[in-house]
Amino acid sequence: MDILALSAILAQVLLIDLVLAGDNAIVIALSVAKLSPDQRRTAILAGIGGAMLVRILFALVAVKLMAIIGLTLAGGVLLLWVAWKTARELKGGEAGEFTAAPVSLKAAIWRIVMADISMSLDNVLGVAGAARGHMAVLALGLVLSVGLMGLAAAQVARLMQRFPGLAWGGIAIVAYVALDMIWTGWHEVAAHFAL
């Protein structure tokens, strides 16, 4: 396969990954917004590093993952828990005070990785399909897109610091994605057991 064809496949991988990763950037931003700038950078790097490993592992077994009935449902429930926990922390703050993020570095990293595990399945399956079996292209696409997602999350976190009300919008988006995953996953499970 020539370099032009591989470049086209890589472009497709990046485009799919970036389009499907917008909600992940919001979760990352919500998770790190309360941290200091240095801790924010560390949490984003460590969190997306863990997320990248998870995505690469998911991509390596993407075909087998598609056969697991209930995985989307379980991921949706996990993500809904992340949204609920974040909303509870936000509600607990003083009026006008942004508290929607964990205050410890470890908690922020853990939340980023857990949310990415629950949200990245559709992303990885789409990217794995676009890569057409070219594992090097798939890995490069995932690495680049996760890095770009981390940069986007840092910008969104800064905006949330300036405009604390944006956190509720972010929580609403994450909750919507979680409910959509639960709805889709429930239908997959119901269809499987109806046979």
C-alpha positions in Angstrom: 0.0 0.0 0.0 1.5 3.4 -0.9 2.0 6.4 1.4 -0.9 8.3 0.0 -3.4 5.5 0.8 -1.9 5.1 4.3 -2.2 8.9 4.8 -5.8 8.8 3.7 -6.5 6.0 6.2 -4.7 8.0 9.0 -6.8 11.1 8.2 -10.0 9.0 8.5 -8.8 7.5 11.8 -8.0 11.0 13.2 -11.3 12.5 12.0 -13.4 9.7 13.5 -11.4 9.8 16.7 -11.7 13.6 17.1 -15.4 13.7 16.3 -16.2 11.0 18.8 -13.8 12.3 21.5 -15.5 15.6 22.2 -17.4 14.3 25.1 -14.2 12.8 26.5 -12.6 16.3 26.5 -15.5 17.6 28.5 -15.1 14.9 31.2 -11.4 15.6 31.4 -12.0 19.3 31.8 -14.5 18.7 34.5 -12.1 16.4 36.3 -9.1 18.8 36.3 -10.7 22.3 36.5 -10.3 22.6 40.3 -6.6 21.6 40.3 -3.7 24.1 40.2 -2.2 24.7 36.7 0.7 22.4 37.4 -1.5 19.6 38.8 -3.9 20.1 35.9 -1.1 19.4 33.4 0.0 16.4 35.3 -3.5 15.0 35.7 -4.2 15.5 32.0 -1.0 13.9 30.9 -1.4 10.9 33.3 -5.1 10.5 32.6 -4.8 10.6 28.8 -1.7 8.3 29.1 -3.9 5.8 30.9 -6.7 6.5 28.4 -4.4 5.9 25.5 -3.3 2.5 26.9 -7.0 1.6 27.4 -7.8 2.7 23.8 -4.9 0.7 22.3 -5.9 -2.4 24.2 -9.5 -1.9 23.1 -8.4 -1.4 19.5 -6.4 -4.7 19.6 -9.4 -6.6 20.7 -12.1 -4.5 19.0 -13.7 -7.3 17.1 -14.0 -9.4 20.2 -15.4 -6.4 22.2 -18.1 -6.0 19.6 -19.4 -9.5 20.5 -19.7 -8.7 24.3 -23.4 -8.1 24.9 -24.0 -5.5 27.6 -20.7 -3.7 27.4 -22.2 -0.5 26.1 -24.9 -0.7 28.9 -22.2 -1.2 31.6 -20.2 1.7 30.1 -23.2 4.0 30.2 -23.9 3.2 33.8 -20.3 3.9 34.7 -20.4 7.2 32.9 -23.7 8.2 34.5 -22.0 7.6 37.8 -19.2 9.9 36.8 -21.8 12.6 35.8 -23.7 12.1 39.1 -20.6 12.3 41.2 -19.5 15.5 39.4 -22.9 17.1 39.8 -23.0 16.2 43.5 -19.6 17.9 44.0 -20.7 21.0 42.0 -23.9 21.3 44.0 -21.9 21.1 47.3 -20.0 24.3 46.5 -20.8 27.8 47.6 -22.8 30.0 45.2 -20.6 31.0 42.3 -17.7 28.7 43.5 -16.6 26.0 41.1 -16.2 22.7 42.9 -17.2 20.3 40.2 -13.8 18.6 40.0 -11.9 16.4 42.4 -9.4 18.4 44.5 -6.7 15.7 44.5 -4.5 14.8 41.6 -5.1 11.0 42.1 -8.9 11.5 42.1 -8.7 13.5 38.9 -6.5 11.0 37.1 -8.8 8.1 38.2 -11.9 9.9 37.0 -10.3 10.6 33.6 -9.4 7.0 33.1 -12.7 5.6 34.3 -14.7 8.0 32.1 -12.6 7.2 29.1 -13.0 3.5 29.7 -16.8 3.9 29.6 -16.9 6.4 26.7 -14.2 5.2 24.3 -15.7 1.9 23.1 -17.6 3.5 20.2 -14.6 5.6 19.4 -12.2 2.7 19.2 -14.6 0.6 17.2 -15.0 3.4 14.6 -11.3 4.0 14.5 -10.4 0.3 14.2 -12.8 0.0 11.3 -11.3 3.0 9.5 -7.7 1.7 10.1 -8.6 -1.4 8.0 -6.2 -3.6 9.8 -3.2 -1.3 9.7 -2.2 -1.4 13.4 0.6 1.2 13.1 -1.8 3.7 11.5 -4.4 2.9 14.2 -1.8 3.4 17.0 -0.5 6.6 15.5 -4.0 7.9 15.1 -5.0 7.1 18.6 -1.8 8.7 20.1 -2.3 11.9 18.1 -6.0 12.2 18.8 -5.7 11.5 22.5 -3.0 14.2 22.7 -5.3 16.7 20.9 -8.1 15.7 23.2 -5.8 16.6 26.2 -5.1 20.0 24.7 -8.8 20.7 24.2 -9.6 19.6 27.7 -7.0 22.0 29.2 -8.7 24.9 27.3 -12.2 23.8 28.4 -11.0 23.6 32.0 -9.6 27.1 31.8 -13.0 28.3 30.5 -14.8 26.6 33.4 -12.5 28.4 35.8 -13.6 31.7 34.3 -17.2 30.8 33.8 -18.3 28.3 36.5 -21.8 27.8 35.0 -20.2 26.0 32.0 -19.7 23.0 34.4 -23.4 22.3 34.4 -23.5 22.3 30.6 -20.6 19.8 30.6 -22.3 17.6 33.1 -25.5 17.7 31.0 -23.5 16.6 27.9 -21.8 13.8 29.8 -25.2 12.6 31.3 -26.8 12.7 27.8 -24.0 10.5 26.4 -24.3 8.1 29.4 -28.1 7.9 28.9 -27.7 7.3 25.2 -25.2 4.5 25.9 -27.6 3.0 28.4 -30.5 3.2 25.9 -28.4 1.6 23.1 -26.9 -1.0 25.4 -30.3 -1.9 26.9 -31.7 -2.6 23.4 -28.6 -4.7 22.5 -29.1 -6.8 25.7 -32.9 -7.0 25.2 -32.5 -8.1 21.5 -30.0 -10.8 22.6 -32.3 -12.3 25.2 -35.4 -12.0 23.0 -33.9 -14.6 20.7 
